């Protein structure tokens, strides 16, 4: 099986590459990263040790994505994870990193017939929305007040017993 990990030189991507490489036999790993995040280049020796083919490229570039080899699965770890990156008019950069890049990868999946998995965090919700969630304190924990519906609430209600 051949797997492409985007954002492979980042923290999550490099740790995922390590886990797959050491935990699953017969996997051929390919990774792409634009190395834009300071310090990500320090993970390149690990990727070489894991025999992960590294491609310096950018998923925001349709040409870079088109040039990627055919794979069975794409695991998308490429993103701009900064909560503050979009504050102060920087939303175009966020759209490029977190939307256009993903669209380019989905188009590759459609074209090549491969599977797709995206990794994300709670940071998909805006800071204001997260701060406005009503919480109740209980035994040194904050528990969401379910009297209002908010994004997380939909999933919580979907698995609740009542």
C-alpha positions in Angstrom: 0.0 0.0 0.0 1.2 3.5 -0.9 0.3 6.4 1.4 0.8 10.1 0.9 1.0 12.3 4.0 0.6 16.0 3.4 2.3 18.3 6.0 4.7 15.4 6.6 7.4 17.6 8.1 5.0 19.1 10.7 4.5 17.7 14.1 1.4 15.6 13.4 2.5 14.6 9.9 6.0 13.4 11.0 4.6 11.5 14.0 2.0 9.9 11.8 4.7 8.8 9.3 6.7 7.3 12.2 3.7 5.4 13.6 2.7 4.1 10.2 6.3 3.2 9.2 7.0 1.3 12.4 3.6 -0.1 13.0 2.4 -1.3 9.6 4.4 -3.6 7.3 4.6 -3.2 3.6 3.6 0.5 3.5 5.4 2.8 1.1 5.3 6.3 2.4 5.5 9.5 0.4 5.2 13.0 2.0 4.8 16.5 0.8 5.5 19.7 2.8 6.3 23.3 1.9 8.5 23.7 5.0 6.9 27.0 5.7 6.5 26.4 9.5 9.7 27.3 11.3 11.4 24.1 12.7 9.6 21.7 10.4 12.9 21.0 8.5 14.2 19.4 11.7 11.9 16.5 11.0 13.5 15.7 7.7 16.2 13.4 9.1 13.5 11.3 10.8 11.7 11.0 7.5 14.8 9.9 5.7 15.4 7.3 8.5 11.8 6.0 7.9 12.5 5.7 4.2 9.7 8.2 3.5 10.1 9.8 0.1 10.0 13.6 0.8 8.7 16.0 -1.8 9.2 19.7 -1.2 6.0 21.2 -2.6 2.8 23.0 -1.7 -0.7 21.5 -1.7 -2.1 25.0 -2.6 -0.4 24.6 -6.0 -2.5 22.5 -8.3 0.7 21.8 -10.3 2.5 20.4 -7.3 -0.4 18.2 -6.4 -0.7 17.0 -10.0 2.9 16.0 -10.0 2.5 13.8 -6.9 2.7 10.0 -7.5 -0.4 7.8 -7.5 -1.2 6.5 -4.1 -3.8 4.3 -2.4 -4.5 6.8 0.4 -3.9 10.5 1.1 -3.8 11.6 4.7 -4.1 15.4 4.9 -2.1 16.9 7.7 -1.2 20.1 5.9 -2.9 23.2 7.3 -2.3 26.5 9.0 -3.2 25.5 12.6 -2.7 28.9 14.1 -5.8 30.1 15.9 -4.7 33.7 15.4 -3.6 33.4 11.7 -7.0 34.7 10.4 -7.3 37.5 12.9 -6.5 40.9 11.5 -7.3 40.3 7.8 -5.2 37.2 7.1 -8.1 35.1 6.0 -6.9 34.7 2.4 -3.8 32.8 3.7 -6.1 30.5 5.8 -8.3 29.9 2.8 -5.3 29.0 0.7 -3.8 26.6 3.3 -6.9 25.0 4.7 -9.4 25.0 1.8 -7.7 25.3 -1.6 -5.0 22.8 -0.6 -7.7 20.3 0.5 -9.7 20.9 -2.7 -6.6 20.2 -4.8 -6.1 16.9 -2.9 -9.7 15.9 -3.2 -9.5 16.5 -7.0 -6.4 14.2 -7.1 -8.4 11.6 -5.2 -11.2 11.8 -7.7 -8.8 11.6 -10.6 -6.7 8.8 -9.2 -9.4 6.8 -7.3 -7.6 6.9 -3.9 -9.0 7.2 -0.4 -8.8 10.4 1.6 -8.5 11.2 5.3 -8.2 14.7 6.8 -6.9 15.4 10.2 -8.3 18.4 12.0 -8.8 19.8 15.5 -11.3 21.8 17.5 -9.7 24.9 16.0 -12.1 24.6 13.1 -14.5 26.6 15.3 -13.8 30.3 15.7 -12.4 31.7 18.9 -15.5 33.7 19.5 -17.8 30.7 19.0 -15.7 28.6 21.4 -15.6 31.4 24.0 -19.4 31.8 23.9 -20.1 28.2 24.7 -21.8 28.2 28.1 -20.0 26.0 30.6 -20.8 24.6 34.1 -17.9 23.9 36.5 -18.1 20.4 38.1 -15.2 18.9 40.1 -12.5 21.0 38.5 -13.9 20.3 35.0 -15.8 22.5 32.7 -18.8 20.7 31.1 -20.8 22.3 28.2 -24.2 23.5 29.2 -26.5 21.5 26.8 -29.4 23.9 27.1 -28.1 25.6 24.0 -27.1 24.0 20.7 -23.7 24.8 19.4 -21.4 23.0 16.8 -20.1 20.4 19.3 -23.6 20.0 20.6 -24.9 18.4 17.4 -22.4 15.6 17.8 -23.0 15.3 21.5 -26.7 15.1 21.1 -26.3 12.4 18.4 -24.6 10.1 20.8 -26.4 11.0 24.0 -28.6 8.3 25.8 -31.7 10.4 26.1 
